Amino acid sequence: MFKDILVPWIDDDSEAAPLDAAVALAKECEAHVAMLVVVDVPAPMPSDWGAMAYDLYARLHEEARARAQKKAEDLRARFVNLDAPFEVRMAEALSLYPSNTIAMHARYADLTVLSSVPQGSAEAGLRHDAFHAALLQSGQPVLVMPPKATLALTPKKAVIAWKPTRESSRAVRDAMPFLHAADSVDVLVIDPKVGEAAHGGEPGADLATHLARHGLDVEVVVRPSMNFSVAYALLDYARQVGADLIVAGGYGRSRLREAMLGGVTRELLQTTHLPVLFAH
């Protein structure tokens, strides 16, 4: 059950869908929502004339703190009548990147909610960094909300993007509150590799048996990618069946490899039309 939900503020264009989802979930679960504003303190930059002067660094620090303070006050004023336990929290990134500060706060939450990262968005770099840090460093799940998506608290159909990996197994466990609330759950296996060290003799069957013992209504679906990417095949299937939620393991291979070659996590983050619960 989710009792502490973190919504990091990244930019004005990305706050609405994550906050709406967090508040709806908080009302359902009687949870607390914290919106985090990070003071991005510029690092002292040495030059040919030596280190940055202390008074210049102090002034930049105060300007950054003032901007964050104003943003926090604006958010508190906007959401003062929010019908859920809510706080706006400030934290300074003195020796860390802002994304690392987000990850530290995410360790003390049951769930972090962030916006998706459409390609070409002005703040794509900051949103990517926040997602990567929260997912890889917090040990907690991350719910990604596309701008126009709504979180269904009782999904009619949830789709698990299943691979026999630690990341996917963790995602299923972390998504259990959503899966229990769903009318039905599809275990979707795309391009399975059958064998002892992979999916076994019947891809998805072991997971379906496990979920059925938890009382879930489960169906296993095996599909080829048909020369499309796995992320495309997954989202296409979700559209066809009218899914409300996707559950997926995040970063089953290194972030550098994903950055160079692409990957399911990266593509889902950029192109999903549905809420996606990621875990690592």
C-alpha positions, 0 to 999 in steps of 0.5 A, a space after each residue: 500500500 502506498 502511504 508516502 508519495 513523492 512528486 519532484 517539481 521539474 518544470 511547470 509543463 510537467 507538474 500537472 499529470 504527476 500531481 493529479 495522479 499522486 493526489 488521486 492515489 493519496 485519496 484512495 490510499 489515505 497517503 501523504 503527498 510531498 512535492 519536492 523543489 530542489 535548490 540547484 546551487 551552481 558548482 564553483 567553476 575555476 578559471 584561468 584566474 583561479 577559483 570562483 570568488 566566494 562572494 560571487 558564489 554566495 550571490 549565485 547561491 542566494 539567487 538560486 535559493 530565492 528562485 526555489 523559495 518563490 516556486 515553493 511558495 507559489 505551489 503552496 498557494 496554488 494547492 492550499 485547498 488540496 483535498 489530501 495530506 500535502 506538503 511542498 518541500 525544499 531541499 538544497 543540492 549543495 554537493 549533489 546534482 538535483 537528480 541525486 537529491 531527488 533520489 535521496 528523497 525518493 528512498 523515503 517514499 513508497 512511490 515517485 511520480 514523474 512526467 514522461 519525456 516527449 522527444 524534443 521537449 525543452 526540459 527533456 534533459 532534466 526530466 530524463 535525469 530525474 527519472 534515471 536517478 529516482 529509478 536507479 538510486 532510490 530502490 523504489 518504483 517510479 510511476 510515469 505519467 504522460 501529459 494527457 493521461 489519467 491514472 485509473 485507480 481501478 484499472 480495467 486492464 493492466 499489462 505486464 511487460 514480462 521478461 524473466 529478469 530481476 527488474 521485471 520481477 521487482 516491477 510486478 511486486 511493486 505494482 501489486 496494489 494496482 494489480 489487485 485493483 485491476 479487473 484483469 491482468 495480461 502478462 505480455 511476452 514479446 519475442 520470448 526465448 524459450 529455454 532453461 536460462 530464459 522463459 522456460 518451456 512455456 513463456 509467462 506461465 510461471 508468472 501467471 500461476 504466481 499471480 493467480 495464487 494472489 487472486 488475480 485474473 490473469 491471461 498470458 499473451 505471447 506476441 512477436 515484435 514483427 520487426 518493430 521495437 519491443 516498446 512499439 509492440 507493447 504500446 500497440 497491444 495496450 491500445 488494442 486491449 484498452 489497457 489503463 496501466 503498463 508495468 515494466 522493469 526499467 533498465 535491464 541493461 546499462 544506461 550507456 548502452 541504452 543511450 547509444 543503442 536505444 532501449 525499451 525503457 527509454 522508448 517507453 519513457 518518450 512515447 507512452 500514452 499510458 501510465 507506466 509503473 517502472 521498477 529496477 
